[in-house]
Amino acid sequence: MDKTAASCYVFSKASGMLASSYTGKRVSILKSVKSLEELWSLLFTEDIPSVSQTELVKLIEKKAAEKFVKEYKTLLYSYSKPAQVCVELLDSFEKLNFENNFDTDCVRKLYKAAEKLPLAEREEVKKIIAEKYSIQNILWVLRLKVYYKLSAEEIKKQIFYFDESKGADDVLAQEALKIVNWNVDDSALWSNWKYAKLFSQNSSSGFKLDLISAEQKAAEDFNIKMRRAFHKEPFTSLVLVSWFFIKQSEFDLIRSVSEACRLNVKLEQAI
């Protein structure tokens, strides 16, 4: 089919897939699961395999990843020549989940591919990719500061950059680089930051850095933005890009729920 027909089909098909996914308001269904067996039955039609809990976790994650990839390919290859950025998204997911080989080059390829999109959709997609991985960098810096007590110079070596020069204005690292020297106990400093909403306000102890809460809020905020983006330009690459990240969040939640069930802990402790 031609590009116009393919775009109409993809938007309709993708909308149907999201409606039956455990995203948005349906996230609560996934979060309410109490056992691996219940999770399996929720996600798959096959009988629950007779394996150990550890093996069942691996099977759930493997099958969930395969289902994600299959659905995405159905949409992606509806186009005779899909946008390269959409192909790179698939490649990055497969490298991380099937080859355990994700690296900074994957992110660079994504951003460079976005720069080749038609002007009407280029900036939106670039903004999405930049925000996605900028937030990941920020959260990584916070973990290194709070849990591992690394120095600023050590942290700078651990985050990823778009440009090999690793400058302070790097599109993926600039926000993370701003906080590498900040004292985690300086509430006044953090409260005026661009991403202050990632922190929790506590009336008894003031503005407190809460990494678990920060990660949850970051994921929720990004998800909301992706759902808006999905409907913003319904016949452009923005549909596949936003759909991919929405479904990736579902996959990430499945992994967290399966781990929480295996360890018999609350979901928040497994995220």
C-alpha positions as CSV (number, residue, x, y, z in Angstrom):
1,M,0.0,0.0,0.0
2,D,1.1,3.6,-0.6
3,K,2.4,5.8,2.3
4,T,-0.9,7.5,2.9
5,A,-2.9,4.3,3.1
6,A,-0.2,2.7,5.3
7,S,-0.2,5.7,7.7
8,C,-4.0,5.4,8.0
9,Y,-3.8,1.6,8.7
10,V,-0.9,2.0,11.1
11,F,-2.7,4.7,13.2
12,S,-5.9,2.6,13.4
13,K,-4.0,-0.7,14.2
14,A,-1.7,1.0,16.7
15,S,-4.7,2.6,18.4
16,G,-6.4,-0.8,18.8
17,M,-3.2,-2.3,20.2
18,L,-2.9,0.4,22.8
19,A,-6.6,0.0,23.8
20,S,-5.9,-3.6,24.8
21,S,-2.5,-2.9,26.4
22,Y,-1.8,-2.5,30.1
23,T,-1.0,1.2,29.7
24,G,-2.8,4.4,30.7
25,K,-5.8,3.6,32.9
26,R,-5.2,-0.2,32.5
27,V,-1.8,0.0,34.2
28,S,-3.7,-0.7,37.5
29,I,-4.6,-4.1,36.3
30,L,-1.0,-5.1,35.8
31,K,0.0,-3.5,39.1
32,S,-2.6,-5.5,41.0
33,V,-1.1,-8.9,40.0
34,K,0.0,-11.0,43.0
35,S,1.7,-14.0,41.6
36,L,3.7,-15.1,38.5
37,E,1.0,-17.5,37.6
38,E,-1.6,-14.8,37.6
39,L,0.7,-12.6,35.5
40,W,1.2,-15.4,33.0
41,S,-2.5,-15.9,32.6
42,L,-3.1,-12.2,32.2
43,L,-0.5,-11.8,29.4
44,F,-0.6,-15.1,27.5
45,T,-3.2,-17.7,26.4
46,E,-0.9,-20.8,26.7
47,D,-1.0,-23.0,29.8
48,I,1.3,-22.0,32.6
49,P,4.6,-24.1,32.3
50,S,5.7,-26.3,35.1
51,V,9.0,-24.6,35.9
52,S,10.6,-22.9,38.9
53,Q,9.7,-19.3,39.8
54,T,13.1,-18.1,38.5
55,E,12.6,-19.8,35.1
56,L,9.0,-18.6,34.9
57,V,10.2,-15.0,35.3
58,K,12.6,-15.5,32.4
59,L,9.9,-17.0,30.2
60,I,7.5,-14.2,31.0
61,E,10.0,-11.6,30.1
62,K,11.1,-13.4,26.9
63,K,7.6,-13.9,25.7
64,A,6.6,-10.4,26.5
65,A,9.6,-9.0,24.6
66,E,8.8,-11.3,21.6
67,K,5.2,-10.1,21.6
68,F,6.3,-6.5,21.8
69,V,8.6,-7.0,18.8
70,K,6.0,-8.9,16.8
71,E,3.4,-6.2,17.3
72,Y,5.9,-3.4,16.4
73,K,7.0,-5.2,13.3
74,T,3.4,-5.5,12.2
75,L,3.1,-1.7,12.3
76,L,6.6,-1.0,11.0
77,Y,6.5,-3.1,7.9
78,S,3.2,-1.9,6.9
79,Y,5.3,0.8,5.2
80,S,7.3,-0.3,2.1
81,K,10.1,2.0,3.3
82,P,9.7,2.8,7.1
83,A,11.4,5.8,8.6
84,Q,15.0,5.0,9.7
85,V,14.4,6.3,13.2
86,C,11.6,3.7,13.6
87,V,13.9,0.9,12.4
88,E,16.6,2.1,14.8
89,L,14.1,1.9,17.7
90,L,13.5,-1.8,16.9
91,D,17.2,-2.4,16.6
92,S,17.9,-0.8,20.0
93,F,15.3,-2.9,21.8
94,E,16.4,-6.2,20.2
95,K,20.1,-5.4,21.0
96,L,19.3,-4.7,24.7
97,N,16.7,-7.5,25.3
98,F,17.9,-10.4,23.0
99,E,21.6,-9.7,22.7
100,N,22.3,-7.7,25.9
101,N,24.4,-5.4,23.8
102,F,22.9,-1.9,24.0
103,D,25.4,0.9,24.0
104,T,25.6,4.7,23.5
105,D,25.8,4.2,19.7
106,C,22.2,3.0,19.7
107,V,21.1,6.3,21.1
108,R,23.3,8.3,18.7
109,K,21.9,6.4,15.8
110,L,18.3,7.1,16.9
111,Y,19.0,10.9,17.2
112,K,20.8,11.1,13.9
113,A,18.0,9.1,12.2
114,A,15.5,11.6,13.7
115,E,17.4,14.5,12.1
116,K,16.7,13.0,8.7
117,L,12.9,13.0,9.1
118,P,10.8,15.5,7.1
119,L,10.8,18.9,8.7
120,A,7.2,18.7,9.9
121,E,7.9,15.8,12.3
122,R,11.7,16.1,12.8
123,E,11.7,18.4,15.9
124,E,9.0,16.6,17.7
125,V,10.8,13.2,17.4
126,K,14.2,14.7,18.2
127,K,12.6,16.3,21.3
128,I,11.2,12.9,22.4
129,I,14.4,11.1,22.0
130,A,16.5,13.8,23.7
131,E,14.1,13.9,26.7
132,K,13.9,10.1,27.0
133,Y,17.6,9.7,27.3
134,S,18.3,12.9,29.1
135,I,16.0,11.7,31.9
136,Q,17.8,8.4,32.0
137,N,21.1,10.2,32.3
138,I,19.7,12.3,35.2
139,L,18.4,9.3,37.1
140,W,21.7,7.5,36.6
141,V,23.6,10.4,38.0
142,L,21.3,10.5,41.0
143,R,21.8,6.8,41.7
144,L,25.6,7.2,41.4
145,K,25.5,10.2,43.8
146,V,23.1,8.8,46.4
147,Y,23.9,5.1,46.4
148,Y,27.5,4.9,45.3
149,K,28.8,8.3,46.5
150,L,30.9,8.7,43.3
151,S,32.8,12.0,42.7
152,A,31.7,14.4,39.9
153,E,34.6,13.3,37.7
154,E,33.8,9.6,38.2
155,I,30.1,10.3,37.4
156,K,30.9,12.2,34.2
157,K,32.6,9.0,32.8
158,Q,29.5,6.9,33.5
159,I,26.8,8.9,31.7
160,F,26.3,8.8,27.9
161,Y,26.8,11.6,25.4
162,F,25.5,12.3,21.9
163,D,28.7,14.0,20.9
164,E,32.2,12.5,21.4
165,S,33.5,15.8,22.6
166,K,31.4,15.4,25.7
167,G,30.8,19.1,26.1
168,A,28.6,20.8,28.7
169,D,25.9,21.6,26.0
170,D,25.6,18.0,24.9
171,V,21.9,17.3,23.9
172,L,21.7,14.1,25.9
173,A,24.0,15.0,28.8
174,Q,23.7,18.7,29.5
175,E,20.9,18.4,32.2
176,A,22.7,15.6,33.9
177,L,26.0,17.4,33.9
178,K,24.5,20.4,35.7
179,I,23.9,18.3,38.8
180,V,27.0,16.2,39.1
181,N,28.6,18.7,41.6
182,W,25.4,19.4,43.6
183,N,25.2,18.5,47.2
184,V,22.3,16.0,47.6
185,D,21.4,17.6,51.0
186,D,21.1,21.2,49.6
187,S,17.3,21.3,49.4
188,A,17.2,25.0,48.2
189,L,19.5,24.1,45.3
190,W,17.4,21.2,44.1
191,S,14.0,22.8,44.7
192,N,14.8,25.5,42.0
193,W,15.9,22.9,39.5
194,K,14.2,22.3,36.1
195,Y,13.2,18.8,37.2
196,A,12.3,19.6,40.8
197,K,9.0,17.8,40.3
198,L,10.8,14.5,40.4
199,F,11.4,15.1,44.1
200,S,9.0,14.5,47.0
201,Q,7.9,17.2,49.4
202,N,7.9,16.1,53.1
203,S,6.5,18.5,55.6
204,S,8.6,17.2,58.5
205,S,12.0,17.0,56.8
206,G,11.6,19.5,53.9
207,F,12.5,18.8,50.3
208,K,13.9,15.3,50.1
209,L,15.5,13.4,47.3
210,D,13.5,10.1,46.8
211,L,15.0,8.1,43.9
212,I,12.2,5.5,43.8
213,S,9.6,8.2,43.6
214,A,11.7,10.2,41.1
215,E,11.9,7.2,38.7
216,Q,8.2,6.5,39.0
217,K,7.3,10.2,38.4
218,A,9.7,10.4,35.4
219,A,8.2,7.3,33.8
220,E,4.6,8.6,34.4
221,D,5.3,12.0,33.0
222,F,7.0,10.7,29.9
223,N,4.2,8.2,29.4
224,I,1.6,11.0,29.5
225,K,3.6,13.0,26.9
226,M,3.8,10.0,24.6
227,R,0.1,9.4,24.7
228,R,-0.4,13.0,23.7
229,A,2.2,12.7,21.0
230,F,0.5,9.6,19.6
231,H,-2.6,11.7,18.8
232,K,-0.8,14.9,17.8
233,E,0.3,14.0,14.3
234,P,-1.7,10.7,13.5
235,F,-0.2,10.1,10.0
236,T,3.5,10.7,10.7
237,S,6.5,8.9,12.3
238,L,5.4,10.3,15.6
239,V,2.8,7.6,15.8
240,L,5.3,4.7,15.7
241,V,7.8,6.5,17.9
242,S,5.3,7.4,20.6
243,W,3.7,3.9,20.4
244,F,7.1,2.3,20.8
245,F,7.9,4.2,24.0
246,I,4.4,3.6,25.4
247,K,4.7,-0.1,24.8
248,Q,8.2,-0.2,26.1
249,S,6.9,1.3,29.4
250,E,4.4,-1.6,29.5
251,F,7.2,-4.1,29.0
252,D,9.3,-2.5,31.7
253,L,6.4,-2.7,34.1
254,I,5.9,-6.4,33.3
255,R,9.5,-7.0,34.2
256,S,9.1,-5.1,37.5
257,V,5.9,-6.9,38.3
258,S,7.4,-10.3,37.6
259,E,10.4,-9.5,39.7
260,A,8.2,-8.3,42.6
261,C,6.2,-11.5,42.4
262,R,9.3,-13.6,42.4
263,L,10.8,-11.9,45.4
264,N,7.4,-11.5,47.1
265,V,7.8,-7.8,47.7
266,K,5.8,-4.7,46.9
267,L,6.1,-3.5,43.3
268,E,7.8,-0.2,44.5
269,Q,10.7,-2.3,45.9
270,A,11.3,-4.0,42.5
271,I,11.3,-0.9,40.4
